[in-house]
Amino acid sequence: MNTHLSILSEVKQGNFRVLARALTLVENDIAPANLLLKSLDNLAHTPVVGITGPPGAGKSTLVSAITNYFASQGKRIAILAIDPTSPFNFGSLLGDRIRMAGQFNNPNVFIRSLATRGALGGISAKTIEMVDVLKAANFDLILIETVGVGQSEVEIAGLADKTIVTLVPESGDEIQNIKSGLMEIADCFVVNKADRDGSETFANNLQKMVHQGIKTIPVLKTIADKNGGITDLCHWIVAPIENLNERKLLLFAEKTWRIIQNQKMLSVDKIQLRKDLEIALTEPGFNIYRFADAFIDK
């Protein structure tokens, strides 16, 4: 009998097939997902590393290289690759399944793609729930690759123990954007594709910029498709976290807030919202605030 406890027992034993099913149940709110989530030990600690950055920075290649490093040591790695949801058909490309194809035959690696479900920063309540299920599966490391949509990716800071912001030498014009957004959430900057022209100058400029901040942020250079610099990055990943208890409180506060927010939004049917809006827009004197109030009160 597939009770939530039997499912959880199989997940803890490392059964990838049951883990995949458990994630599907949680993602789609299918019973016994709620009971499964409420049976998790959230104090069990598996390191969670978020990898974010602009499109084209080579995040998937970097994730694959990091995975190869730890998997070669016999470590069990889970990858949650988050792709943007289309605002038009609510579908998702889930392209990371293609870009990480080389990992699918590795028995120590579990890969799951997830759509953002409209979350601006790529992190929905479903992401939090699915990461918690992955933690129950006794992985040595969980990697989360978020969509490359810029500053809205700061939400990853509310989920990951450590956050890596991946950039490329051509990102020089984005320094000001980094200052105003990603600086607050980066625990490490990685200049990927460091064999390209201008990489040394860009890395030096980035290093100077981060030294002006409140916290010291390492700047590492990698050539992910050739495994260049991956060892140093992986050493940083497994290094102890400073102010661990303070960080843990921040993460639990952010996760709890998002879970409560999601519960409050469950009654909102986005498809019905669009249908009602289509009608409302044909009426004279349309006002989005009056429309929102009326929709909430339905």
C-alpha positions, -999 to +999 in steps of 0.1 A: +000+000+000+015+034-011+009+053+021+029+085+027+051+066+052+059+038+028+068+063+001+090+082+025+107+050+036+116+041+000+128+077-006+151+075+024+165+042+010+175+059-022+149+045-045+151+070-074+119+057-090+098+063-058+116+096-053+105+107-088+070+097-080+070+115-047+082+147-064+054+144-089+028+140-062+042+170-044+045+191-075+009+185-085-007+184-050-018+148-054-025+128-022-008+118-001+016+148-008+004+169+021+009+140+046+043+133+030+055+169+035+043+169+071+063+138+079+096+152+068+124+160+092+133+195+082+162+197+106+180+170+086+208+189+068+218+183+032+238+212+017+218+231-009+238+252-034+220+276-057+235+285-091+222+315-108+232+341-134+222+356-168+214+335-198+244+321-217+267+321-186+271+283-188+252+275-157+241+240-169+277+232-180+290+244-146+264+222-127+274+192-148+311+198-141+305+202-103+284+170-104+312+151-122+337+162-095+316+150-065+302+119-083+337+107-090+342+107-052+312+084-048+289+113-036+252+112-043+241+144-061+206+158-068+200+184-094+169+205-096+169+225-128+143+253-129+131+265-163+108+295-169+071+289-174+055+305-204+031+333-194+010+324-225+004+286-223+018+279-188+042+254-204+080+251-199+108+241-222+127+222-195+158+224-216+182+213-189+172+177-196+190+182-229+220+202-217+228+177-188+222+145-209+256+132-199+245+128-163+215+106-169+235+073-168+252+081-136+237+060-108+247+085-082+230+115-099+193+124-098+180+151-121+146+167-120+134+197-141+108+220-127+089+249-142+088+282-123+050+283-123+051+320-128+074+328-098+093+359-108+126+349-092+123+313-104+115+300-069+080+289-062+066+272-031+068+239-051+105+244-054+108+246-016+087+215-011+105+195-037+139+204-022+127+192+012+117+159-004+152+156-020+167+163+014+149+132+028+167+111+001+200+113+018+219+130-010+253+145-002+246+177-021+216+193-038+223+217-067+196+241-078+200+259-112+176+288-115+164+305-146+186+333-160+163+363-156+185+388-138+179+405-105+146+388-097+167+357-090+175+371-056+148+347-043+173+318-045+189+333-014+158+323+006+163+286-003+200+278-007+227+275+019+252+289-006+245+309-037+268+310-067+263+338-093+278+328-126+290+354-151+310+355-183+337+380-194+311+397-217+291+406-186+312+437-181+283+460-189+263+444-161+285+455-132+260+481-122+232+456-122+252+433-101+257+461-076+220+468-073+208+432-072+229+401-071+255+415-048+233+410-018+227+373-025+260+361-039+282+340-017+306+334-045+310+349-080+322+325-108+336+340-140+329+311-163+343+307-199+375+323-184+395+313-215+378+341-234+394+375-241+389+400-213+383+375-186+412+386-165+402+422-166+366+414-158+375+392-129+399+418-115+372+445-117+347+422-101+371+415-073+377+452-066+339+458-066+331+430-041+359+442-017+339+474-013+309+455+001+301+445+037+310+408+032+340+393+015+328+374-016+353+351-034+356+355-072+366+323-089+374+316-126+362+285-144+362+269-178+334+245-171+334+227-204+371+218-199+368+213-161+391+243-155+389+258-120+362+232-109+383+218-081+388+252-064+350+259-067+341+225-052+365+231-023+346+263-017+312+245-019+321+220+009+338+246+031+320+253+064+294+281+064+301+311+086+273+322+110+255+289+103+227+294+129+219+329+117+218+316+081+195+287+090+170+311+107+170+333+076+163+303+054+135+289+075+119+324+078+119+329+040+107+294+033+079+296+059+068+330+044+066+315+009+047+284+020+021+306+038+019+329+008+013+299-015-015+286+008-032+319+007-031+318-032-044+283-036-080+296-042-069+319-071-076+302-104-052+320-129-070+305-160-104+318-147-087+351-139-077+355-175-112+346-187-128+371-163-103+397-173-110+392-210-146+401-204-138+430-180-115+446-206-145+450-230-164+471-205-160+509-204-141+524-175-120+493-167-099+496-136-075+468-126-077+476-089-115+474-088-113+442-109-088+426-085-110+435-055-141+420-072-122+388-082-109+383-047-145+387-033-160+362-057 
